[in-house]
Amino acid sequence: METQGWDGNRLLSDRRLLVQKSRIDRRIEELNHECKTNQVLIDQLESLKQKMTEVDPHLYSVRVYRSTSAIKLLKQQITNTYRLIREYRHAQKMIDIEVETSWVADQLPDEGNFTRAIVSKLEELKAIEEQNQSLKLQLAAYKEIGNRE
């Protein structure tokens, strides 16, 4: 009877990990889309900067400066997002290993370290997500300042 409880706990734990993996899959799709969207915006800003510089660099100097700053933020955001994607994929692999070895992992010494490592990785990813959010806010502030002028 005790084995059934142990198996049930393991199955519940595996299910939680698989749900987490599914969330990570969706988040990776969102992040890939975000990168593509940001790259399109960078390309548009670069094109506008070139046009402004060709027409009258002095007249458009403030806008060129703001565009350059926005591009820098967008590129930093893309860099962070690619890091997130890479780390999320790493976490997915960790989850795969944990699920595949769950039947054996309970018998290994330090079996709790597997789950702690995954939780630690996910906390690290959350911090990167927060950093990206900060960059989004900075970019929004640049847009707001531009709209006031």
Accessible surface in RSA format (square Angstrom, percent):
REM  Atomic radii and reference values for relative SASA: ProtOr
REM  Chains: A
REM  Algorithm: Lee & Richards
REM  Probe-radius: 1.40
REM  Slices: 20
REM RES _ NUM      All-atoms   Total-Side   Main-Chain    Non-polar    All polar
REM                ABS   REL    ABS   REL    ABS   REL    ABS   REL    ABS   REL
RES MET A   1   195.41 101.2 147.19  97.4  48.22 114.8 130.19 110.7  65.22  86.4
RES GLU A   2   158.10  90.8 143.15 108.3  14.95  35.6  64.65 125.0  93.45  76.3
RES THR A   3    85.93  61.1  82.18  83.3   3.75   8.9  49.05  65.9  36.88  55.7
RES GLN A   4   124.60  69.7 115.30  84.3   9.30  22.1  44.54  94.8  80.05  60.7
RES GLY A   5    40.98  50.5   0.00   N/A  40.98  50.5  38.74 106.3   2.24   5.0
RES TRP A   6    94.80  38.0  89.64  43.4   5.16  12.1  76.80  40.9  18.00  29.2
RES ASP A   7    37.36  26.2  37.36  37.2   0.00   0.0  10.48  24.7  26.88  26.8
RES GLY A   8    34.74  42.8   0.00   N/A  34.74  42.8  29.29  80.4   5.45  12.2
RES ASN A   9   103.49  71.4  98.18  94.9   5.30  12.8  24.10  58.0  79.38  76.7
RES ARG A  10    11.12   4.7   4.83   2.5   6.30  15.0  10.77  14.7   0.35   0.2
RES LEU A  11    98.22  54.7  93.80  67.1   4.41  11.1  94.14  66.1   4.08  11.0
RES LEU A  12    80.97  45.1  77.46  55.4   3.50   8.8  80.33  56.4   0.63   1.7
RES SER A  13    43.50  36.8  42.18  56.3   1.32   3.0  19.90  42.4  23.60  33.1
RES ASP A  14    14.64  10.3  14.64  14.6   0.00   0.0   7.24  17.0   7.40   7.4
RES ARG A  15   152.52  64.0 150.28  76.6   2.24   5.3  46.82  64.0 105.70  64.1
RES ARG A  16   148.30  62.3 140.60  71.7   7.71  18.3  59.16  80.9  89.14  54.0
RES LEU A  17    19.51  10.9  19.22  13.8   0.29   0.7  19.51  13.7   0.00   0.0
RES LEU A  18    89.71  50.0  83.67  59.9   6.04  15.2  84.09  59.1   5.62  15.1
RES VAL A  19    53.98  35.5  51.48  46.6   2.49   6.0  53.79  46.7   0.19   0.5
RES GLN A  20    49.09  27.5  49.09  35.9   0.00   0.0   7.58  16.1  41.51  31.5
RES LYS A  21    51.78  25.3  51.78  31.8   0.00   0.0  17.06  15.4  34.73  37.0
RES SER A  22    46.79  39.5  43.90  58.6   2.89   6.7  25.67  54.7  21.12  29.6
RES ARG A  23   130.41  54.8 125.78  64.1   4.63  11.0  35.87  49.0  94.54  57.3
RES ILE A  24     3.19   1.8   2.34   1.7   0.84   2.0   3.18   2.3   0.01   0.0
RES ASP A  25    60.33  42.3  56.79  56.5   3.54   8.4  21.42  50.4  38.90  38.8
RES ARG A  26   130.64  54.8 129.69  66.1   0.95   2.3  64.32  87.9  66.32  40.2
RES ARG A  27    59.20  24.9  58.17  29.7   1.02   2.4  26.58  36.3  32.62  19.8
RES ILE A  28    13.57   7.7  13.57  10.1   0.00   0.0  13.57   9.8   0.00   0.0
RES GLU A  29   119.64  68.7 112.72  85.3   6.91  16.5  41.89  81.0  77.74  63.5
RES GLU A  30    94.00  54.0  85.55  64.7   8.46  20.1  41.20  79.7  52.80  43.1
RES LEU A  31     0.19   0.1   0.19   0.1   0.00   0.0   0.19   0.1   0.00   0.0
RES ASN A  32    45.96  31.7  44.92  43.4   1.05   2.5  13.51  32.5  32.46  31.4
RES HIS A  33   125.54  68.6 123.01  85.5   2.53   6.5  82.54  85.1  42.99  50.0
RES GLU A  34    29.14  16.7  26.43  20.0   2.71   6.5  19.05  36.9  10.08   8.2
RES CYS A  35     3.84   2.9   2.28   2.5   1.55   3.7   2.75   7.0   1.08   1.2
RES LYS A  36   142.40  69.5 137.75  84.5   4.65  11.1  89.08  80.2  53.31  56.8
RES THR A  37    70.32  50.0  64.72  65.6   5.60  13.3  63.19  84.9   7.13  10.8
RES ASN A  38    14.56  10.0  14.52  14.0   0.04   0.1   0.04   0.1  14.52  14.0
RES GLN A  39    80.87  45.2  80.87  59.1   0.00   0.0  39.73  84.6  41.14  31.2
RES VAL A  40    83.55  55.0  83.45  75.5   0.10   0.2  83.55  72.6   0.00   0.0
RES LEU A  41    49.52  27.6  49.13  35.1   0.40   1.0  49.40  34.7   0.12   0.3
RES ILE A  42     4.17   2.4   4.17   3.1   0.00   0.0   4.17   3.0   0.00   0.0
RES ASP A  43    79.52  55.7  72.14  71.8   7.39  17.5  29.22  68.8  50.31  50.2
RES GLN A  44   100.53  56.2  94.70  69.2   5.83  13.9  36.98  78.7  63.55  48.2
RES LEU A  45    30.01  16.7  30.01  21.5   0.00   0.0  30.01  21.1   0.00   0.0
RES GLU A  46    66.74  38.3  62.74  47.5   4.00   9.5  30.97  59.9  35.77  29.2
RES SER A  47    49.58  41.9  43.83  58.5   5.75  13.2  29.76  63.4  19.82  27.8
RES LEU A  48    90.90  50.6  90.90  65.0   0.00   0.0  90.90  63.8   0.00   0.0
RES LYS A  49    38.51  18.8  38.32  23.5   0.18   0.4  17.08  15.4  21.42  22.8
RES GLN A  50   113.39  63.4 106.56  77.9   6.83  16.3  33.15  70.6  80.24  60.9
RES LYS A  51   120.54  58.8 119.66  73.4   0.88   2.1  70.15  63.1  50.39  53.7
RES MET A  52    21.89  11.3  20.61  13.6   1.28   3.1  17.37  14.8   4.52   6.0
RES THR A  53    67.48  48.0  63.08  63.9   4.40  10.5  53.47  71.8  14.00  21.2
RES GLU A  54   122.06  70.1  86.65  65.6  35.40  84.3  46.42  89.8  75.64  61.8
RES VAL A  55   110.88  73.0  81.46  73.7  29.42  70.9  86.55  75.2  24.32  66.0
RES ASP A  56    52.36  36.7  50.71  50.5   1.65   3.9   9.75  22.9  42.61  42.5
RES PRO A  57    79.46  57.9  74.32  67.7   5.14  18.7  75.39  62.2   4.07  25.3
RES HIS A  58   161.37  88.2 150.53 104.6  10.84  27.7 104.91 108.1  56.46  65.7
RES LEU A  59   120.19  66.9  95.75  68.5  24.43  61.4  99.68  70.0  20.51  55.2
RES TYR A  60    55.26  25.8  54.72  31.1   0.54   1.4  16.21  12.2  39.05  48.1
RES SER A  61    54.69  46.2  47.18  63.0   7.51  17.3  33.48  71.3  21.22  29.7
RES VAL A  62    83.06  54.7  80.60  73.0   2.46   5.9  83.06  72.2   0.00   0.0
RES ARG A  63   132.69  55.7 131.73  67.2   0.96   2.3  25.68  35.1 107.02  64.9
RES VAL A  64    31.89  21.0  31.89  28.9   0.00   0.0  31.89  27.7   0.00   0.0
RES TYR A  65   150.01  70.0 145.81  83.0   4.20  10.9 106.61  80.1  43.40  53.5
RES ARG A  66    33.96  14.3  33.06  16.9   0.89   2.1  18.03  24.6  15.93   9.7
RES SER A  67    12.53  10.6   9.85  13.1   2.69   6.2   2.49   5.3  10.04  14.1
RES THR A  68    61.96  44.1  61.11  62.0   0.85   2.0  56.52  75.9   5.44   8.2
RES SER A  69    16.27  13.7  11.83  15.8   4.44  10.2   7.09  15.1   9.18  12.9
RES ALA A  70    10.32   9.5  10.32  15.9   0.00   0.0  10.32  14.5   0.00   0.0
RES ILE A  71     7.71   4.4   7.71   5.7   0.00   0.0   7.71   5.6   0.00   0.0
RES LYS A  72   155.14  75.7 150.18  92.1   4.96  11.8  96.53  86.9  58.61  62.4
RES LEU A  73    21.08  11.7  20.83  14.9   0.25   0.6  21.06  14.8   0.02   0.1
RES LEU A  74     0.57   0.3   0.47   0.3   0.11   0.3   0.57   0.4   0.00   0.0
RES LYS A  75   105.96  51.7 104.01  63.8   1.95   4.6  60.28  54.3  45.67  48.7
RES GLN A  76    75.70  42.3  72.12  52.7   3.59   8.5  22.26  47.4  53.44  40.5
RES GLN A  77     4.73   2.6   4.73   3.5   0.00   0.0   0.00   0.0   4.73   3.6
RES ILE A  78    17.97  10.2  17.88  13.3   0.09   0.2  17.97  12.9   0.00   0.0
RES THR A  79    84.05  59.8  78.56  79.6   5.49  13.1  55.74  74.9  28.31  42.8
RES ASN A  80     9.52   6.6   9.38   9.1   0.14   0.3   0.14   0.3   9.38   9.1
RES THR A  81     0.32   0.2   0.32   0.3   0.00   0.0   0.00   0.0   0.32   0.5
RES TYR A  82   114.94  53.7 112.61  64.1   2.33   6.1  74.87  56.3  40.06  49.4
RES ARG A  83    91.82  38.6  91.60  46.7   0.22   0.5  21.80  29.8  70.03  42.4
RES LEU A  84     0.00   0.0   0.00   0.0   0.00   0.0   0.00   0.0   0.00   0.0
RES ILE A  85     5.74   3.3   5.74   4.3   0.00   0.0   5.74   4.1   0.00   0.0
RES ARG A  86   142.21  59.7 136.94  69.8   5.27  12.5  70.65  96.6  71.56  43.4
RES GLU A  87    30.50  17.5  30.38  23.0   0.11   0.3   0.19   0.4  30.30  24.7
RES TYR A  88    21.02   9.8  21.02  12.0   0.00   0.0   6.62   5.0  14.40  17.8
RES ARG A  89   113.73  47.8 113.20  57.7   0.53   1.3  36.11  49.3  77.63  47.0
RES HIS A  90    86.91  47.5  84.69  58.9   2.22   5.7  53.18  54.8  33.73  39.3
RES ALA A  91     0.00   0.0   0.00   0.0   0.00   0.0   0.00   0.0   0.00   0.0
RES GLN A  92    22.46  12.6  22.46  16.4   0.00   0.0   4.96  10.6  17.51  13.3
RES LYS A  93   135.19  66.0 134.18  82.3   1.01   2.4  78.48  70.6  56.70  60.4
RES MET A  94    39.75  20.6  35.56  23.5   4.20  10.0  37.05  31.5   2.70   3.6
RES ILE A  95     0.00   0.0   0.00   0.0   0.00   0.0   0.00   0.0   0.00   0.0
RES ASP A  96    45.96  32.2  43.86  43.7   2.10   5.0  14.44  34.0  31.52  31.4
RES ILE A  97   100.64  57.3  99.78  74.3   0.86   2.1 100.64  72.5   0.00   0.0
RES GLU A  98    16.26   9.3  15.65  11.8   0.61   1.5   1.92   3.7  14.34  11.7
RES VAL A  99    32.83  21.6  28.83  26.1   4.00   9.6  28.83  25.0   4.00  10.9
RES GLU A 100   137.22  78.8 106.74  80.8  30.48  72.6  43.19  83.5  94.03  76.8
RES THR A 101    48.98  34.8  48.23  48.9   0.76   1.8  47.86  64.3   1.12   1.7
RES SER A 102     5.06   4.3   4.33   5.8   0.74   1.7   5.06  10.8   0.00   0.0
RES TRP A 103   129.74  52.1 122.38  59.2   7.36  17.3 101.64  54.2  28.10  45.6
RES VAL A 104    87.72  57.7  86.80  78.6   0.92   2.2  87.72  76.2   0.00   0.0
RES ALA A 105     1.84   1.7   1.84   2.8   0.00   0.0   1.84   2.6   0.00   0.0
RES ASP A 106    50.05  35.1  27.95  27.8  22.11  52.3   5.23  12.3  44.82  44.7
RES GLN A 107   129.73  72.5  93.57  68.4  36.17  86.1  31.85  67.8  97.88  74.2
RES LEU A 108    76.94  42.8  71.39  51.1   5.55  13.9  71.87  50.5   5.06  13.6
RES PRO A 109   116.95  85.2  95.05  86.6  21.90  79.6 107.68  88.9   9.28  57.7
RES ASP A 110   102.33  71.7  83.14  82.8  19.18  45.4  17.28  40.7  85.04  84.8
RES GLU A 111    72.42  41.6  70.53  53.4   1.89   4.5  11.77  22.8  60.65  49.5
RES GLY A 112    23.70  29.2   0.00   N/A  23.70  29.2  19.67  54.0   4.04   9.0
RES ASN A 113    65.82  45.4  62.82  60.7   3.00   7.2  25.06  60.3  40.75  39.4
RES PHE A 114    73.52  36.8  69.06  42.8   4.46  11.6  72.60  44.0   0.92   2.6
RES THR A 115    58.67  41.7  58.67  59.5   0.00   0.0  46.17  62.0  12.50  18.9
RES ARG A 116   146.50  61.5 141.54  72.2   4.95  11.8  74.50 101.8  71.99  43.6
RES ALA A 117    45.32  41.7  34.09  52.6  11.23  25.5  42.07  59.3   3.25   8.6
RES ILE A 118     4.92   2.8   4.92   3.7   0.00   0.0   4.92   3.5   0.00   0.0
RES VAL A 119    72.51  47.7  72.01  65.2   0.50   1.2  72.41  62.9   0.09   0.3
RES SER A 120    65.18  55.1  61.06  81.5   4.12   9.5  25.01  53.3  40.17  56.3
RES LYS A 121    36.11  17.6  34.10  20.9   2.02   4.8  12.89  11.6  23.22  24.7
RES LEU A 122    39.63  22.1  33.50  24.0   6.13  15.4  33.92  23.8   5.71  15.4
RES GLU A 123   111.78  64.2 103.43  78.3   8.35  19.9  42.73  82.6  69.05  56.4
RES GLU A 124    69.40  39.8  60.74  46.0   8.66  20.6  32.03  61.9  37.37  30.5
RES LEU A 125     0.77   0.4   0.77   0.6   0.00   0.0   0.77   0.5   0.00   0.0
RES LYS A 126   131.41  64.1 128.49  78.8   2.92   7.0  74.40  67.0  57.01  60.7
RES ALA A 127    58.18  53.5  49.94  77.1   8.24  18.8  51.99  73.2   6.19  16.4
RES ILE A 128     7.55   4.3   6.84   5.1   0.70   1.7   7.55   5.4   0.00   0.0
RES GLU A 129    35.42  20.3  31.35  23.7   4.07   9.7  21.38  41.4  14.05  11.5
RES GLU A 130   102.73  59.0  95.05  71.9   7.69  18.3  44.52  86.1  58.21  47.5
RES GLN A 131    88.36  49.4  81.30  59.4   7.06  16.8  30.88  65.7  57.48  43.6
RES ASN A 132     4.27   2.9   4.27   4.1   0.00   0.0   3.32   8.0   0.95   0.9
RES GLN A 133    88.54  49.5  87.84  64.2   0.70   1.7  36.89  78.5  51.65  39.2
RES SER A 134    50.39  42.6  47.36  63.2   3.04   7.0  25.84  55.0  24.55  34.4
RES LEU A 135    15.97   8.9  15.81  11.3   0.16   0.4  15.81  11.1   0.16   0.4
RES LYS A 136    72.82  35.5  67.86  41.6   4.95  11.8  38.60  34.7  34.22  36.5
RES LEU A 137   113.09  63.0 107.43  76.9   5.65  14.2 107.71  75.6   5.37  14.5
RES GLN A 138    81.72  45.7  77.00  56.3   4.71  11.2  32.19  68.5  49.53  37.6
RES LEU A 139    15.17   8.4  15.17  10.9   0.00   0.0  15.17  10.7   0.00   0.0
RES ALA A 140    52.94  48.7  46.55  71.8   6.39  14.5  48.91  68.9   4.03  10.7
RES ALA A 141    51.01  46.9  43.37  66.9   7.64  17.4  50.33  70.9   0.68   1.8
RES TYR A 142    68.61  32.0  66.08  37.6   2.52   6.6  33.44  25.1  35.17  43.4
RES LYS A 143   114.01  55.6 105.29  64.6   8.72  20.8  71.27  64.1  42.75  45.5
RES GLU A 144    83.49  47.9  82.30  62.3   1.19   2.8  27.87  53.9  55.63  45.4
RES ILE A 145    86.36  49.1  86.16  64.2   0.20   0.5  86.29  62.1   0.07   0.2
RES GLY A 146    23.82  29.4   0.00   N/A  23.82  29.4  10.10  27.7  13.72  30.7
RES ASN A 147   122.06  84.2  90.41  87.4  31.65  76.2  25.89  62.3  96.17  93.0
RES ARG A 148   183.44  77.0 145.38  74.1  38.06  90.6  57.82  79.0 125.62  76.1
RES GLU A 149   131.71  75.6  69.61  52.7  62.11 147.9  65.59 126.9  66.12  54.0
END  Absolute sums over single chains surface
CHAIN  1 A    10103.3       9194.3        909.0       5781.6       4321.7
END  Absolute sums over all chains
TOTAL         10103.3       9194.3        909.0       5781.6       4321.7
